[in-house]
Amino acid sequence: MNESSTLQNKGRFGTIALIVGIAGLALSAAGYVFDAGRFFFSWHVAFAYWVTLASLRTMWMLWGRLSCARWRTVVPRVSEAMSTT
């Protein structure tokens, strides 16, 4: 596989991600217009879910570092990546 095809695939993925993001934003705006109460409730539930997930992964990562655990060497990158979302 040559380097130019890899770069083209990344550009195509970015374009698809942009289209999906704009569609999601449009659907969110439509949800706000039709039922603002339900929109805000679902937004807060989703926000709480993702913040809780990131916080727990961060605590798990810190606990492993503070205890100098050997098992921690298996999963640090996943924990660090999830805590940055």
DOTITOR-991805 format. One record per residue (C-alpha): residue number from 1; x, y, z; residue in three letters. Coordinates in nm, 3 decimals, always signed. Layout:
<rs>
R,i,x,y,z,aa
R,NUM,X,Y,Z,ALA
...
</rs>
This chain:
<rs>
R,i,x,y,z,aa
R,1,+0.000,+0.000,+0.000,MET
R,2,+0.149,+0.332,-0.100,ASN
R,3,+0.144,+0.649,+0.107,GLU
R,4,-0.086,+0.846,-0.122,SER
R,5,-0.373,+0.597,-0.090,SER
R,6,-0.341,+0.610,+0.289,THR
R,7,-0.367,+0.989,+0.285,LEU
R,8,-0.666,+0.975,+0.052,GLN
R,9,-0.846,+0.733,+0.283,ASN
R,10,-0.792,+0.965,+0.579,LYS
R,11,-0.934,+1.254,+0.381,GLY
R,12,-1.238,+1.050,+0.285,ARG
R,13,-1.291,+0.944,+0.646,PHE
R,14,-1.274,+1.307,+0.756,GLY
R,15,-1.533,+1.405,+0.496,THR
R,16,-1.768,+1.128,+0.606,ILE
R,17,-1.719,+1.225,+0.971,ALA
R,18,-1.799,+1.587,+0.886,LEU
R,19,-2.119,+1.487,+0.705,ILE
R,20,-2.230,+1.265,+0.993,VAL
R,21,-2.153,+1.544,+1.241,GLY
R,22,-2.354,+1.799,+1.046,ILE
R,23,-2.645,+1.554,+1.015,ALA
R,24,-2.634,+1.492,+1.390,GLY
R,25,-2.632,+1.865,+1.457,LEU
R,26,-2.929,+1.913,+1.226,ALA
R,27,-3.122,+1.634,+1.398,LEU
R,28,-3.039,+1.786,+1.736,SER
R,29,-3.168,+2.123,+1.621,ALA
R,30,-3.488,+1.958,+1.496,ALA
R,31,-3.528,+1.783,+1.832,GLY
R,32,-3.487,+2.116,+2.010,TYR
R,33,-3.748,+2.280,+1.789,VAL
R,34,-4.009,+2.005,+1.828,PHE
R,35,-3.964,+1.919,+2.197,ASP
R,36,-3.712,+2.129,+2.389,ALA
R,37,-3.776,+1.957,+2.723,GLY
R,38,-3.701,+1.611,+2.590,ARG
R,39,-3.400,+1.744,+2.398,PHE
R,40,-3.241,+1.891,+2.711,PHE
R,41,-3.319,+1.580,+2.916,PHE
R,42,-3.155,+1.350,+2.661,SER
R,43,-2.858,+1.587,+2.624,TRP
R,44,-2.799,+1.585,+2.999,HIS
R,45,-2.825,+1.206,+3.020,VAL
R,46,-2.573,+1.165,+2.738,ALA
R,47,-2.340,+1.424,+2.891,PHE
R,48,-2.356,+1.256,+3.233,ALA
R,49,-2.285,+0.915,+3.075,TYR
R,50,-1.973,+1.026,+2.888,TRP
R,51,-1.837,+1.239,+3.172,VAL
R,52,-1.884,+0.951,+3.416,THR
R,53,-1.711,+0.709,+3.179,LEU
R,54,-1.414,+0.942,+3.127,ALA
R,55,-1.388,+1.018,+3.500,SER
R,56,-1.394,+0.652,+3.601,LEU
R,57,-1.130,+0.563,+3.343,ARG
R,58,-0.913,+0.849,+3.472,THR
R,59,-0.950,+0.729,+3.831,MET
R,60,-0.867,+0.373,+3.723,TRP
R,61,-0.555,+0.498,+3.546,MET
R,62,-0.445,+0.706,+3.845,LEU
R,63,-0.510,+0.422,+4.086,TRP
R,64,-0.286,+0.196,+3.880,GLY
R,65,-0.009,+0.456,+3.870,ARG
R,66,-0.026,+0.534,+4.241,LEU
R,67,-0.017,+0.168,+4.341,SER
R,68,+0.269,+0.089,+4.098,CYS
R,69,+0.063,-0.205,+3.978,ALA
R,70,+0.208,-0.448,+3.729,ARG
R,71,-0.135,-0.519,+3.573,TRP
R,72,-0.151,-0.155,+3.478,ARG
R,73,+0.106,-0.206,+3.202,THR
R,74,-0.155,-0.389,+2.995,VAL
R,75,-0.417,-0.114,+2.969,VAL
R,76,-0.261,+0.232,+3.013,PRO
R,77,-0.305,+0.355,+2.657,ARG
R,78,-0.672,+0.266,+2.645,VAL
R,79,-0.735,+0.440,+2.977,SER
R,80,-0.539,+0.747,+2.874,GLU
R,81,-0.714,+0.769,+2.540,ALA
R,82,-1.058,+0.734,+2.697,MET
R,83,-0.984,+0.993,+2.964,SER
R,84,-0.902,+1.255,+2.701,THR
R,85,-1.243,+1.234,+2.533,THR
</rs>
